[in-house]
Amino acid sequence: MLYFVIFFQAAMNMMTKVLSLDLKSAGILVASFCPGWVQTDMGGPQAMLTPEKVTHRNYKADKKKDKMLAMKLGAKMGNNL
């Protein structure tokens, strides 16, 4: 089973890279991340994180990144956001 996980990770990395190159001209940033060991059908009940916890954690991280990006863009454009 480990082989399938490795293949999937490699495919996700390549998909992220190809999408990022294709969408760069449109100004769209593409990123992917691994949330960790999550309690899903594949992760099982012994996994350390619940889907709710991962979703909340990533939402908080996205909000922080969005704010930092907005501040950087505002500084570049001479605006104080």
ZITAWO-V199353 format. One record per backbone hydrogen bond with DSSP energy under -0.5 kcal/mol. NH is the residue of the N-H (numbers start at 1). CO is the residue of the C=O. E is the energy in kcal/mol with one decimal. If there is no record, write none. Layout:
BEGIN
nh: (NH;NH)
co: (CO;CO)
e: (E;E)
END
This chain:
BEGIN
nh: (4;5;6;7;8;9;10;11;12;13;14;15;16;17;18;19;20;21;22;23;24;26;27;28;29;35;38;39;40;44;47;49;54;55;56;57;58;59;60;61;62;63;64;65;66;67;68;69;70;71;72;73;74;75;76;77;78;78;79;81)
co: (1;1;2;3;4;5;6;7;8;9;10;11;12;13;14;15;16;17;18;19;20;23;24;23;27;33;36;49;38;40;44;37;50;51;52;53;54;55;56;57;58;59;60;61;62;63;64;65;66;67;68;69;70;71;72;73;74;75;74;79)
e: (-0.6;-1.5;-2.2;-2.6;-2.4;-2.4;-2.2;-2.4;-2.6;-2.3;-2.2;-2.7;-2.4;-2.2;-2.9;-2.7;-2.4;-2.0;-2.5;-2.5;-0.8;-0.8;-1.9;-2.0;-0.5;-0.6;-0.8;-3.2;-1.6;-2.8;-1.3;-1.9;-2.2;-2.5;-2.4;-2.4;-2.6;-2.2;-2.3;-2.1;-2.8;-2.5;-2.1;-2.6;-3.0;-2.2;-2.4;-2.8;-2.6;-2.3;-2.2;-2.9;-2.6;-2.3;-2.2;-1.9;-0.5;-0.7;-3.1;-0.8)
END
